[in-house]
Amino acid sequence: MITDTIPYGHLLFAHGHAAEAERLTALAAAFDPDTIHRLERLGIQPDWNCLEIGAGVGTIAGWLATQCPSGRVVATDLDTSLISDEGCPPNLQIIEHDASVDDFPEGSFNLIHSRFVFEHLEERDAVLAKAVRWLAPGGWLLLEDTGPFPFDSSPNELYRRVSKAVLSIATKRMGSDYEWSRAFPSQLRANGLVHTGVHASSHGVGATPMGRAWRLTAEHIAADLDTDFGITATELAAFADQIESPSFDDLCIASIAAWGQKPPVAGLPSQRSSG
């Protein structure tokens, strides 16, 4: 186990950091369409109760609230200050909640979703077991976490070197595990979920939201990149120019998704996904 780490959001990538709202908004712009497509394939119903673990800027929680007007959506984060409550749907509840510590009653939700959260949790396996308990019979869990493999085959030396260093710093400083998602969805089956599946997607950098998000991610830990990997300010500036240039083409982090259903109560119909 990695020791002397500081959990995600407590120091690195804290919501109070000046550029964090912009970084998370750019990540949402890049990955929300993939997430929404995956959620739609689970057959969301208007009366579902949903939980979003690590809601960030609240875009997916807000979308879920529009899909479940007769249900409720609970959006959680360690710090909810970046989720605007202006025009908040009446069925959307925003609460500060630490899934590693806090709890919900067993069987509370028909759908639980989390994106880029579990990879940063020290006790991710234990939290996954808790999340499964929070599912109602027949309910669905959708997890999305990072896949770093697009960097391994990048033909762009500076981009590859800086990007892999970013993930190494996160592992060292926060205890993040970017290999955990590579075993998807076996972790879900081990917790008794059925009808499991897996899907991966990656978006290009360049003049894109992903390019902006990845530049801000690297700049946030610039001092560590220099200290630990000798990536100078000049090289980081060249990297930033490169990944936001419309003439630069390369893939960034992948989103690996896994989903599974809690077995329904015997005698009741099973709500199966379409994918």
N, C-alpha and C positions, 0 to 999 in steps of 0.2 A: 504494500500500500504506500502511496506517495504521502509524505508527511510535510509539515510546515507549509501547507498550501492555504491560500485564502479563497473562499468560494467565489464563484462567478457573481458579479454584481455588488460585492461588498467593497471592492477596491477597483480592480479592473472592470471596465464596462459598467460602472455604476450609472444609474439613470440620471444622477446629478451632473455628470460630465458634460461639458459644453456641447460636444458633437454627438452625444449618444442618441438623442432624438432623431437627428438626421441619419445616423447610421442604421438605426432600427427601422426607420421609415423606408430607407432604400432597400434593406433586406426584405421587408414586407412587399414592396413593389416587385421585387424579383421573384419571390417564392409564393406569394399568395395565390396566383392562378393555379399552380400545381397543387397546393393544399386544398383549395376549393374543389378542384376536379376530383381529388381523392375522397373528400368528404361527401360529395354528391353521389359517388358510387356506392356509398354505404346505405343509401336510401333514407336520408333524413326525413323525419315526420314532423308535422307542425306542432305536435304536443310533446316533443322530446325535451327532457331536461339535460342540459349540456354543461360540461366543465372544460374550461381552457386553462391549462397549467402553464404559467409563464406567458401571459398575454401580451407583453411588450407594449406596443402602441395601440393595441386593441382592435386591429383591423379584422382579424378572423373572428373574434368574439362578437364584434358588431355585425358581421355577416351572418353568423349563426343565429343571432337574435332575430334577424329578418326572416330566416328560414323556419324558425320555431315560435311563431307568434302566440301559440297557445301553451307553450312551455316556458322554461326559464333558462337563461344562460348565466353561469357564474364565471367571471373573468378574474383570474388570480395572478399575482406577481409578488415578489418580495417588496417591490416599490411600484405603486400604481400611479405615480405622478405623471407618467407620460400617456395615460389613457384619459382622453377628454370625456367629461361627462356632459358636455354641451350637446343637446339633442339626443341624449342617450335613450334608447328604447326602454319602455317601462319594464320589459322582461329581462333586462340586462343588469346584473348585480356585479359591482366591481369591489373586490376585497383584497387586502394584503394577506398573504397566506404563504407559508413555507411548507411545501409538500414533504420535506424531509422531517418536519417536526409536527405540523398541524394535521388534523384529520377531518374527514367528513363521515356521516353515518353510512353504514354499509347499504349498498343498493340505491344510492342517491341519484345516479345519472344513467341516462340511456346512451350517452356519447361522452367520451373523454378524449381530448386532443391535446397534444403538446409538441412544440417544434423547437429544436435546438436547446433543450433544457436537460434532458436526462443524461446526456454525454458529460455534463458539468457536475453532476451530483456524485458525491463520494459514495453514498449508499444507494446507488441507482437501482440495484436489484431489489432491495428492501422497499424502496418507494414504488417500484413497479408492482410488487405484490400488494401494496396498499391501494394503488389505483385500481387494480382488478377487483378488490373488495368493494370499492366505491361504485362499481358498475352494477346496474340492475340486471337481472336475468334477461338474456337476449340483447344486452347493450354492447356497444362497440368501443374499442380503444384504437386510436390512431396515433402512433408515435412517428416523429420525423427527427432524424439526427444527421449529423455531418458525415459525409464520406470524403476523405482526403485524396482518393486515388487519382482524380484528374491531374493533380500536380506532378505525380510520378512520371507521367509520359509527356509532360510539357516540353516542347522544343525550344522554349525561350528561357535561357539560363538565368537571367536576373529575376524574372518573374517566378520561376520555379524555386530558386534559392530563397527569396524573400517569403514566398507563400508557405513553404515548408517550415521556415523558421518561425513564422507567426503561430503555426499550430504547435510547434515544439515549446514555445514560450507559454502558450496557454496550458499545455500539459504540465509544465514545470511550476508555473505560478498558481494555477487553479485546480490542478489534479484532473483536468479534462481527459476523457478517454475517447479518442476519435476512431478507435477500432471496434468499440462496442456495437455500433450499428451494423458492422459487417456480418454479424451473426444473425441479423434479423431474418425471419421472425421466430427463431427457435426460443427466444426468451419468453415470447407470448404463449407459445404452446406449453412451455414448462410451467406456466402459471394457469394452465387449464383452459386457455382460450382456443376456440375452434374457428374454422373457415378463415384461416390466416393467409396472408399474402404479403408480397414485398414488391417495391417499385423504387427506382432511382431516377433522378433528373439532375441536370447541371445546366447552368446558364453562363453565357459568355461575358467576359469583361469587355473593356472598350468604352464607348460612349453609352453606357447602360446603367441602370440602377445597381446591378451587381458590381460593376466597376467602381462606382462611388462607394458602395458599402465596404468593399475590400480595401480600398485606399484608406478609408477612415479607420478600419480595423488595424491596419499596419501602423498608421500614424499614432494611434492610441498607445501602442507599446514600442514606440520608436527607440526609447532609451534602452530597453531590454534587447532589441534587435542589434544595437550597436555593441552593448556590453557582452552579450552572449555569442553573437555570430559575426561581429565585426562589420555589420552592414552600416555604412556611413550615412550621414545626412545627405551627401551628394547622391549616393546610390538610391536612397529611399525617395528622393525627389525624382530621380529618373524613373523609378518604379511607378510612382504616382502619375507621372506624365504618360507613361506607357499604357497603364491599364485604363486610363480614361480617354485615350486617343481613339477616334473613330476608325483609324487604320490598323488598330491592334486587335488580333483575333486569338483568343485562347479561352479555355474553360476554367471556371472557378470551382469552389467547393460543390460537391454533390449533396443533394438532399435524399437520404435513404429513408423510405417510409415502410412501416410495418403495421398491419392491422389485424385484429382478431375480435371474435365475438364471445361473450360469456354465454355458456350454454343456457338456452331458455328452459323455463320450467316445463316438465313433462306434461304433454297434453295441450300446450299452447303453441301457436304457429311460430316458426323461426323466421326472423327478418334477415334474409341473406343479401349480401351485397351483390352488385351487378358485375363486379370485376374480380 
